[in-house]
Amino acid sequence: MLNRYKFLIALGLFGLVSCETLDQEPLDRNNSENFWHSQAEVEYAVSGLYNGWEVGTQIFYMDCVSDNSMSDFPWEGFQALGNGTASPTNSGNAESRYSYTLIRKANWILENIDKAPIADDLKDRFKGEVRTLRAYKYLDLAILFGGVPLITKTVDKDEALVEASTREAIFAFVDKELREAAAQLPPKNTSGRMSKASALGFLARSLAFQKKHQEVANVTKEIIDLGAYSLFSDYAGLFEIANESNSEVISEIQYIAKEQGYTSLGIMMPNSMGGWSSIVPIQSLVDDYETKNGKTIKEDAAYSAAKPFVDRDPRFAATIVYPGAKYNGVIFDPLDPKSNNFPSGPDNASSTAYNYRKYLQNPSSYDNVWNVGVNIIVQRYAEILLLNAEANIELNKIDESVFANINAVRRRAKMPEVDRSVYAGQAKMRELVRRELRVELAGEGRRHFDITRWNIAKDVLKGPVYGSLSKGTVNPTTGEVTFTSLTDRFFVENRVFQVGKNELWPIPQSVIDRSKGTLKPNPGY
């Protein structure tokens, strides 16, 4: 983990120079003049940039802006973004996400770091870290909002009032920065720092969004060829605190329990265990998990709609708490109307009768789930393998490497290898790799990115949202579920999606107002 002393010193320094969204007033010149005299001071500044570069809660909630999850409480800022009703004046999380704070700090460091009397190779490494973090933020802005102002130096308030650059210009900047930063960084990250693989991994995401398939294939192959990463042996254990920073983790947000802890893990736990059920899986995700035979539920004759949770892909049980699951030592029963987990019962009961389990395989392993030290993964090696396979499928270069990468991910999950008699040809392989990306990374915030770049958000983010079958009983001893209706489900909400509008988030009205007319609302808002 980051050295706590350095982290807090840097945090204090940046407290003097923090800024509001797109507020680019000058940094404190005394700080610039009196700083940058030692390696320690550079480390303080760069370490401070990691404070808030990404937030675990953002990772989890982003699945609510997709067909994976539901945000049960509108005041948490994601429900309207997920159901298509957000606006500039009701922009929810967009209000905090449209921020230039990290970018401004990064610009300040890059403008001043050459003043420091440190070795060139160390200086380059620090620059690589800062450029990677800044590019990550710009990539996030471009994907969520489209074109945004491109500001690469510290400026005063009037200079910050510039028109938005095109999304294409932002992507071009991001790609160049990440490629150059990768050359400045070591292959593998240490203590949560950005690495060559981090820069290349984010570059792969940017290129994938732009449908530059050959470049995605090349960049992901570079990461694979580093030989620095491998799939962790246990899918469920991958997310546990005992295995943090394991062989699969490329980039992560680091936390220290009770000091700089992650304080929101409990939002995903069932109500009966003191959780809030703020982020809950929906039926669309559940239905995409294959059976243990490696077939979809529509294709497997052994699948029973009356026993929908039996003999599924092991990733299902490792990711989702479902009716009848044994969780935290008890059988989960959200079907009993008298249960405090019944969807239309207590406020904190899941609306779908499902909860997330991924980062909470065993809640009792934490002294306090509301202040934990587990690191939240931003990118891991499985994503790289699947992006490489996807790129080659899109290029119609379906060679042995494609099957090898997908099979490696499936074998780790204890799933059968790809049935080549079924998955032959580009269309079927595309279907397979997209499903693998979904179930492998469920609950990790990547689904919105994928459905947007695949241009299927218009299809999967509209219409009714459902949860589990709603009528039945759960045996409190065995967990066996007996459904008395195979048609009645928990209804959650109706979603809308307007083509030409909801592909982007609304630019918050507060940002538009502060821009004094230089920024305009996104189309349709």
C-alpha positions as CSV (number, residue, x, y, z in Angstrom):
1,M,0.0,0.0,0.0
2,L,1.1,3.6,-0.4
3,N,3.2,4.8,2.4
4,R,0.7,6.4,4.7
5,Y,3.0,9.3,5.7
6,K,3.6,10.3,2.2
7,F,0.0,9.9,1.3
8,L,-1.2,12.2,4.0
9,I,1.4,14.8,3.4
10,A,0.5,14.9,-0.3
11,L,-3.2,15.1,0.6
12,G,-2.5,18.1,2.8
13,L,-0.5,19.8,0.0
14,F,-3.3,19.2,-2.5
15,G,-5.8,20.5,0.0
16,L,-4.2,23.9,-0.6
17,V,-4.6,23.7,-4.3
18,S,-7.9,21.8,-4.8
19,C,-10.4,23.2,-7.2
20,E,-14.0,23.0,-8.2
21,T,-15.1,21.5,-11.4
22,L,-13.5,23.4,-14.3
23,D,-12.3,26.0,-11.9
24,Q,-8.8,26.5,-13.1
25,E,-7.6,29.4,-10.9
26,P,-3.8,29.6,-10.4
27,L,-2.2,27.2,-7.9
28,D,-0.6,28.7,-4.9
29,R,2.7,30.2,-6.3
30,N,4.4,30.0,-2.9
31,N,3.9,26.2,-3.0
32,S,5.5,26.0,-6.5
33,E,8.4,28.1,-5.5
34,N,9.1,26.4,-2.2
35,F,8.5,22.9,-3.4
36,W,10.3,20.4,-5.8
37,H,13.6,20.5,-3.9
38,S,13.9,16.7,-3.2
39,Q,12.8,13.3,-4.3
40,A,10.7,13.0,-1.2
41,E,8.7,16.1,-2.2
42,V,8.1,14.7,-5.7
43,E,6.9,11.4,-4.2
44,Y,4.5,13.4,-1.9
45,A,3.0,15.2,-4.9
46,V,2.7,12.1,-7.1
47,S,1.4,9.9,-4.3
48,G,-1.2,12.6,-3.5
49,L,-2.5,12.3,-7.1
50,Y,-3.6,8.8,-6.3
51,N,-6.0,10.0,-3.7
52,G,-9.4,9.8,-5.4
53,W,-8.0,8.9,-8.9
54,E,-10.9,6.4,-8.9
55,V,-13.4,5.4,-6.2
56,G,-14.6,1.9,-5.4
57,T,-18.2,3.0,-5.2
58,Q,-18.0,4.4,-8.7
59,I,-16.7,1.0,-10.0
60,F,-19.7,-0.8,-8.4
61,Y,-22.4,1.7,-9.3
62,M,-21.4,1.9,-12.9
63,D,-23.0,-1.5,-13.5
64,C,-26.3,0.2,-12.6
65,V,-26.0,2.2,-15.8
66,S,-26.2,-1.1,-17.7
67,D,-28.4,-4.2,-18.0
68,N,-26.5,-5.8,-15.1
69,S,-27.7,-4.0,-12.1
70,M,-30.3,-1.7,-10.5
71,S,-29.6,1.2,-8.2
72,D,-32.4,0.9,-5.7
73,F,-32.3,4.4,-4.3
74,P,-32.6,7.5,-6.7
75,W,-30.8,9.8,-4.3
76,E,-27.6,7.9,-4.7
77,G,-27.2,9.4,-8.2
78,F,-27.3,6.4,-10.6
79,Q,-31.0,5.4,-10.9
80,A,-31.9,8.1,-13.4
81,L,-28.7,7.6,-15.4
82,G,-29.6,3.9,-15.7
83,N,-33.2,4.3,-16.7
84,G,-32.8,7.2,-19.1
85,T,-34.5,10.0,-17.2
86,A,-31.4,12.0,-16.1
87,S,-31.2,15.6,-17.2
88,P,-28.8,18.5,-16.8
89,T,-30.6,19.6,-13.7
90,N,-31.1,16.0,-12.4
91,S,-27.7,14.6,-13.5
92,G,-27.0,12.5,-10.4
93,N,-23.4,11.1,-10.4
94,A,-22.6,13.1,-13.5
95,E,-22.3,16.1,-11.3
96,S,-19.3,14.7,-9.5
97,R,-17.9,12.8,-12.4
98,Y,-17.6,15.8,-14.7
99,S,-14.5,17.0,-12.8
100,Y,-11.1,18.5,-13.7
101,T,-9.6,18.3,-10.2
102,L,-7.3,15.4,-11.0
103,I,-6.4,16.8,-14.4
104,R,-5.5,20.2,-12.9
105,K,-3.3,18.6,-10.2
106,A,-1.6,16.4,-12.9
107,N,-0.9,19.4,-15.1
108,W,0.7,21.2,-12.1
109,I,3.0,18.3,-11.4
110,L,4.0,17.9,-15.0
111,E,4.8,21.6,-15.3
112,N,7.0,21.6,-12.2
113,I,8.6,18.2,-11.8
114,D,11.6,19.0,-13.9
115,K,12.7,21.5,-11.2
116,A,13.4,18.6,-8.9
117,P,17.0,17.4,-8.5
118,I,16.3,13.7,-9.1
119,A,17.6,11.2,-11.6
120,D,16.1,11.3,-15.1
121,D,14.9,7.7,-15.1
122,L,13.0,8.2,-11.8
123,K,11.6,11.5,-13.1
124,D,10.4,9.7,-16.2
125,R,8.7,7.1,-14.1
126,F,6.9,9.7,-12.1
127,K,5.8,11.5,-15.3
128,G,4.5,8.2,-16.7
129,E,2.4,7.7,-13.6
130,V,0.9,11.2,-13.7
131,R,0.3,11.0,-17.5
132,T,-1.5,7.7,-17.1
133,L,-3.8,9.0,-14.3
134,R,-4.6,12.1,-16.3
135,A,-5.3,10.1,-19.5
136,Y,-7.5,7.7,-17.5
137,K,-9.6,10.7,-16.4
138,Y,-9.9,12.1,-19.9
139,L,-10.9,8.7,-21.2
140,D,-13.6,8.5,-18.6
141,L,-14.9,12.0,-19.5
142,A,-14.9,11.2,-23.2
143,I,-16.8,7.9,-22.8
144,L,-19.4,9.3,-20.5
145,F,-19.9,12.9,-21.9
146,G,-18.4,12.9,-25.4
147,G,-16.4,16.0,-26.3
148,V,-15.0,17.9,-23.3
149,P,-12.5,20.8,-22.9
150,L,-8.9,19.6,-23.4
151,I,-6.8,21.4,-20.9
152,T,-3.2,20.3,-20.5
153,K,-1.7,23.1,-18.5
154,T,-2.6,25.1,-15.4
155,V,-4.7,28.1,-16.4
156,D,-6.6,30.9,-14.7
157,K,-10.3,31.0,-14.6
158,D,-10.8,32.9,-17.8
159,E,-8.4,30.7,-19.7
160,A,-10.4,27.7,-18.6
161,L,-13.5,28.9,-20.4
162,V,-12.8,27.1,-23.6
163,E,-15.1,25.2,-25.9
164,A,-15.2,21.4,-25.8
165,S,-12.8,19.5,-28.0
166,T,-14.3,16.7,-30.1
167,R,-14.5,13.3,-28.6
168,E,-12.1,12.2,-31.4
169,A,-9.5,14.8,-30.2
170,I,-9.8,13.6,-26.6
171,F,-9.3,10.0,-27.7
172,A,-6.3,11.0,-29.8
173,F,-4.7,12.8,-26.8
174,V,-5.5,9.8,-24.5
175,D,-4.0,7.3,-26.9
176,K,-0.8,9.3,-27.4
177,E,-0.4,10.0,-23.7
178,L,-0.9,6.3,-22.7
179,R,1.5,5.0,-25.4
180,E,4.2,7.4,-24.3
181,A,3.6,6.9,-20.6
182,A,3.8,3.1,-21.1
183,A,7.4,3.6,-22.3
184,Q,8.3,5.4,-19.1
185,L,6.9,2.8,-16.7
186,P,8.0,-0.6,-15.3
187,P,6.0,-3.6,-16.5
188,K,4.3,-4.4,-13.2
189,N,2.8,-2.1,-10.6
190,T,4.0,-1.9,-7.1
191,S,2.2,-0.5,-4.1
192,G,-0.8,0.5,-6.3
193,R,1.3,2.6,-8.7
194,M,0.6,2.8,-12.4
195,S,2.7,0.5,-14.5
196,K,3.4,-0.2,-18.2
197,A,0.5,-2.7,-18.1
198,S,-1.8,-0.1,-16.5
199,A,-1.1,2.4,-19.3
200,L,-1.4,-0.2,-22.0
201,G,-4.6,-1.7,-20.4
202,F,-6.3,1.7,-20.4
203,L,-5.1,2.2,-24.0
204,A,-6.7,-1.0,-25.0
205,R,-10.0,0.2,-23.5
206,S,-9.7,3.5,-25.5
207,L,-8.9,1.7,-28.7
208,A,-11.7,-0.8,-28.2
209,F,-14.2,2.0,-27.8
210,Q,-13.0,3.4,-31.1
211,K,-13.3,0.0,-32.7
212,K,-9.6,0.0,-33.7
213,H,-9.5,-3.8,-33.5
214,Q,-6.0,-4.4,-34.8
215,E,-4.5,-1.9,-32.4
216,V,-6.4,-3.5,-29.5
217,A,-5.0,-6.9,-30.6
218,N,-1.5,-5.5,-30.7
219,V,-1.7,-3.6,-27.4
220,T,-3.2,-6.5,-25.4
221,K,-0.6,-8.8,-26.9
222,E,2.1,-6.5,-25.6
223,I,0.6,-6.9,-22.1
224,I,0.4,-10.7,-22.5
225,D,4.0,-10.9,-23.7
226,L,5.2,-9.0,-20.7
227,G,4.8,-12.3,-18.8
228,A,4.2,-10.3,-15.6
229,Y,0.5,-11.2,-15.0
230,S,-1.5,-14.4,-14.8
231,L,-5.0,-15.5,-13.9
232,F,-5.4,-16.0,-10.1
233,S,-6.4,-19.6,-9.4
234,D,-9.6,-19.0,-7.6
235,Y,-12.3,-16.8,-9.1
236,A,-14.2,-16.1,-5.9
237,G,-11.0,-15.6,-3.9
238,L,-9.7,-13.1,-6.4
239,F,-11.6,-10.3,-4.7
240,E,-10.9,-11.2,-1.1
241,I,-8.6,-9.1,1.1
242,A,-6.4,-12.0,1.8
243,N,-5.5,-12.1,-1.9
244,E,-5.4,-8.5,-2.8
245,S,-2.7,-7.3,-5.3
246,N,-2.6,-10.8,-6.6
247,S,-1.0,-12.0,-9.9
248,E,-4.1,-10.9,-11.9
249,V,-4.4,-7.3,-10.7
250,I,-3.1,-4.7,-13.2
251,S,-4.7,-1.5,-11.6
252,E,-6.5,-1.1,-8.3
253,I,-7.6,1.5,-5.8
254,Q,-5.8,0.9,-2.5
255,Y,-7.4,1.3,0.9
256,I,-6.2,1.0,4.5
257,A,-8.8,-0.2,7.0
258,K,-9.7,2.4,9.7
259,E,-7.2,4.9,8.3
260,Q,-8.0,5.3,4.6
261,G,-10.6,2.6,4.5
262,Y,-13.3,1.8,2.0
263,T,-16.5,2.6,3.7
264,S,-19.2,1.4,1.3
265,L,-18.8,-2.3,0.9
266,G,-21.9,-2.9,3.1
267,I,-24.2,-1.1,0.6
268,M,-24.3,-4.4,-1.4
269,M,-25.2,-6.8,1.5
270,P,-28.7,-8.1,2.1
271,N,-30.9,-6.1,4.5
272,S,-31.0,-9.1,7.0
273,M,-27.2,-8.7,7.5
274,G,-27.3,-4.9,8.0
275,G,-26.7,-4.1,4.3
276,W,-28.4,-1.5,2.2
277,S,-29.0,-3.4,-1.1
278,S,-28.1,-0.2,-2.9
279,I,-26.7,-2.1,-6.0
280,V,-28.5,-5.2,-6.9
281,P,-28.2,-7.7,-9.9
282,I,-31.2,-7.9,-12.3
283,Q,-32.6,-10.9,-14.1
284,S,-31.0,-10.0,-17.4
285,L,-27.6,-10.7,-15.9
286,V,-28.7,-13.9,-14.2
287,D,-30.0,-15.3,-17.4
288,D,-26.7,-14.8,-19.2
289,Y,-24.8,-17.3,-17.0
290,E,-24.4,-20.6,-18.8
291,T,-25.1,-23.9,-17.2
292,K,-22.2,-26.0,-15.9
293,N,-22.4,-27.9,-19.2
294,G,-21.1,-24.8,-21.0
295,K,-24.5,-24.1,-22.7
296,T,-26.8,-21.2,-22.5
297,I,-30.0,-21.7,-20.6
298,K,-31.9,-21.7,-23.8
299,E,-29.7,-24.4,-25.4
300,D,-29.3,-26.8,-22.5
301,A,-32.0,-29.4,-22.3
302,A,-30.9,-30.1,-18.7
303,Y,-31.7,-26.6,-17.5
304,S,-34.9,-26.3,-15.5
305,A,-36.8,-23.1,-15.3
306,A,-38.2,-24.4,-12.0
307,K,-34.7,-24.9,-10.6
308,P,-33.0,-21.9,-12.2
309,F,-30.1,-21.6,-9.8
310,V,-29.0,-25.3,-10.0
311,D,-25.9,-26.3,-12.0
312,R,-24.9,-22.9,-13.3
313,D,-21.6,-21.4,-14.2
314,P,-19.7,-21.3,-10.8
315,R,-19.1,-17.6,-11.4
316,F,-22.8,-17.1,-10.8
317,A,-22.7,-18.3,-7.2
318,A,-19.4,-16.4,-6.7
319,T,-21.0,-13.2,-7.8
320,I,-24.6,-13.2,-6.8
321,V,-26.6,-14.1,-3.6
322,Y,-29.8,-15.7,-4.9
323,P,-32.8,-17.2,-3.3
324,G,-31.8,-20.4,-1.5
325,A,-28.1,-19.6,-1.4
326,K,-26.2,-20.2,1.8
327,Y,-24.5,-16.9,2.6
328,N,-22.7,-15.8,5.7
329,G,-23.8,-19.0,7.4
330,V,-27.5,-18.7,6.7
331,I,-29.9,-19.6,3.9
332,F,-31.0,-16.4,2.0
333,D,-34.7,-16.2,1.7
334,P,-36.2,-13.2,0.0
335,L,-39.4,-15.0,-1.1
336,D,-41.1,-15.0,2.2
337,P,-43.3,-11.9,2.5
338,K,-42.5,-11.8,6.2
339,S,-38.8,-11.9,5.6
340,N,-36.8,-8.7,6.0
341,N,-35.3,-9.5,2.6
342,F,-38.6,-9.5,0.8
343,P,-38.4,-7.0,-2.1
344,S,-41.5,-5.0,-1.3
345,G,-40.9,-5.2,2.4
346,P,-38.2,-3.2,4.3
347,D,-36.5,-0.2,2.7
348,N,-33.1,-1.9,2.4
349,A,-34.4,-5.2,0.9
350,S,-33.2,-5.8,-2.6
351,S,-35.8,-5.0,-5.2
352,T,-34.8,-8.0,-7.3
353,A,-34.4,-10.6,-4.6
354,Y,-30.7,-10.8,-5.6
355,N,-27.6,-9.2,-3.9
356,Y,-24.0,-9.0,-5.0
357,R,-21.5,-11.3,-3.4
358,K,-18.3,-10.6,-5.4
359,Y,-16.3,-8.6,-2.8
360,L,-18.1,-10.1,0.1
361,Q,-17.7,-13.9,-0.2
362,N,-17.7,-14.0,3.6
363,P,-18.8,-10.8,5.3
364,S,-17.7,-12.1,8.7
365,S,-14.1,-12.1,7.5
366,Y,-14.2,-8.3,8.2
367,D,-14.3,-6.7,11.6
368,N,-16.4,-3.9,10.1
369,V,-17.7,-4.1,6.5
370,W,-18.2,-0.3,6.6
371,N,-14.5,0.3,6.9
372,V,-12.3,-2.2,5.1
373,G,-8.8,-2.3,3.7
374,V,-9.6,-4.5,0.6
375,N,-8.4,-3.0,-2.6
376,I,-10.9,-2.5,-5.4
377,I,-9.8,-3.7,-8.8
378,V,-10.0,-1.3,-11.7
379,Q,-8.5,-3.6,-14.3
380,R,-7.3,-7.2,-14.3
381,Y,-5.6,-9.7,-16.6
382,A,-8.8,-11.6,-17.5
383,E,-10.1,-8.4,-19.2
384,I,-6.9,-8.2,-21.3
385,L,-7.3,-11.8,-22.4
386,L,-10.9,-11.3,-23.4
387,L,-10.2,-8.0,-25.2
388,N,-7.5,-9.7,-27.2
389,A,-9.8,-12.5,-28.1
390,E,-12.6,-10.0,-29.0
391,A,-10.3,-7.9,-31.2
392,N,-9.2,-10.9,-33.2
393,I,-12.8,-12.1,-33.6
394,E,-13.7,-8.7,-34.9
395,L,-10.8,-9.0,-37.4
396,N,-12.1,-12.4,-38.3
397,K,-8.7,-13.8,-37.3
398,I,-10.1,-16.6,-35.2
399,D,-6.9,-18.6,-34.5
400,E,-5.7,-20.8,-31.6
401,S,-4.9,-17.7,-29.5
402,V,-8.5,-16.7,-29.4
403,F,-9.6,-20.1,-28.1
404,A,-6.6,-20.2,-25.7
405,N,-7.5,-16.9,-24.1
406,I,-11.2,-17.6,-23.7
407,N,-10.5,-21.1,-22.5
408,A,-8.0,-19.9,-19.9
409,V,-10.7,-17.6,-18.4
410,R,-13.3,-20.4,-18.5
411,R,-11.1,-23.1,-17.1
412,R,-10.2,-20.8,-14.1
413,A,-13.9,-20.6,-13.5
414,K,-14.2,-24.4,-13.7
415,M,-16.3,-24.2,-16.9
416,P,-15.9,-26.4,-20.0
417,E,-13.7,-25.2,-22.8
418,V,-15.3,-23.7,-25.9
419,D,-17.4,-26.2,-27.9
420,R,-16.0,-25.6,-31.3
421,S,-18.8,-27.4,-33.0
422,V,-21.2,-24.7,-31.7
423,Y,-18.9,-21.7,-31.7
424,A,-17.7,-21.7,-35.3
425,G,-17.5,-18.5,-37.3
426,Q,-17.4,-14.8,-36.4
427,A,-21.0,-14.3,-35.4
428,K,-21.1,-17.1,-32.9
429,M,-17.7,-16.3,-31.5
430,R,-18.7,-12.7,-31.0
431,E,-21.7,-13.9,-29.1
432,L,-19.5,-16.0,-26.9
433,V,-16.8,-13.4,-26.1
434,R,-19.4,-10.8,-25.3
435,R,-21.1,-13.1,-22.9
436,E,-17.7,-14.0,-21.3
437,L,-16.9,-10.3,-20.8
438,R,-20.3,-9.8,-19.1
439,V,-20.3,-12.7,-16.7
440,E,-16.5,-12.6,-15.9
441,L,-16.6,-8.9,-15.1
442,A,-20.1,-8.6,-13.6
443,G,-20.3,-6.1,-10.8
444,E,-17.0,-4.5,-11.8
445,G,-18.3,-1.5,-13.7
446,R,-17.4,-2.5,-17.2
447,R,-20.8,-3.4,-18.7
448,H,-21.8,0.2,-19.5
449,F,-18.5,0.6,-21.4
450,D,-19.3,-2.5,-23.4
451,I,-22.9,-2.0,-24.3
452,T,-22.1,1.5,-25.4
453,R,-19.2,0.6,-27.7
454,W,-21.1,-2.4,-29.1
455,N,-24.1,-0.1,-29.9
456,I,-26.5,-2.3,-28.1
457,A,-27.4,0.0,-25.2
458,K,-30.5,1.1,-27.2
459,D,-31.7,-2.5,-27.1
460,V,-30.8,-3.6,-23.6
461,L,-31.5,-0.4,-21.7
462,K,-35.2,0.0,-22.4
463,G,-38.3,-1.7,-21.3
464,P,-39.2,-3.4,-18.0
465,V,-36.6,-4.6,-15.5
466,Y,-37.3,-7.7,-13.5
467,G,-35.8,-9.7,-10.7
468,S,-36.3,-13.3,-9.5
469,L,-39.4,-15.3,-9.8
470,S,-41.5,-14.0,-6.9
471,K,-43.8,-16.8,-5.8
472,G,-42.4,-19.8,-3.9
473,T,-40.7,-21.0,-0.8
474,V,-37.1,-21.6,0.4
475,N,-36.3,-24.6,2.6
476,P,-34.5,-22.9,5.6
477,T,-32.3,-26.0,6.1
478,T,-31.4,-27.2,2.6
479,G,-31.9,-24.0,0.6
480,E,-34.0,-25.8,-2.0
481,V,-36.4,-23.4,-3.7
482,T,-39.8,-24.4,-4.8
483,F,-41.4,-21.9,-7.2
484,T,-45.2,-22.0,-7.4
485,S,-45.3,-19.8,-10.5
486,L,-42.8,-19.7,-13.4
487,T,-44.2,-16.4,-14.8
488,D,-44.6,-14.1,-11.8
489,R,-41.5,-12.0,-11.2
490,F,-40.5,-9.1,-9.0
491,F,-41.0,-6.0,-11.2
492,V,-38.4,-3.2,-10.7
493,E,-38.9,-0.4,-13.1
494,N,-39.4,0.6,-16.7
495,R,-36.4,2.0,-18.5
496,V,-36.3,4.3,-21.5
497,F,-33.6,4.9,-24.1
498,Q,-33.6,7.6,-26.7
499,V,-31.3,7.0,-29.6
500,G,-29.1,10.0,-30.2
501,K,-29.4,11.1,-26.6
502,N,-28.8,8.4,-23.9
503,E,-25.6,7.2,-25.4
504,L,-24.1,10.1,-23.4
505,W,-24.6,11.4,-19.9
506,P,-26.0,14.9,-19.5
507,I,-23.5,17.6,-18.9
508,P,-24.6,19.0,-15.5
509,Q,-26.3,22.4,-15.6
510,S,-23.9,23.7,-13.0
511,V,-21.0,23.0,-15.3
512,I,-22.8,24.7,-18.2
513,D,-23.5,27.7,-16.1
514,R,-20.0,28.1,-14.9
515,S,-18.7,27.9,-18.4
516,K,-20.4,31.2,-19.3
517,G,-21.8,29.8,-22.5
518,T,-18.7,28.0,-23.8
519,L,-20.2,24.6,-23.0
520,K,-23.5,23.4,-24.5
521,P,-25.8,20.6,-23.3
522,N,-25.3,17.2,-25.0
523,P,-27.7,16.3,-27.8
524,G,-31.2,15.7,-26.7
525,Y,-30.9,17.2,-23.2
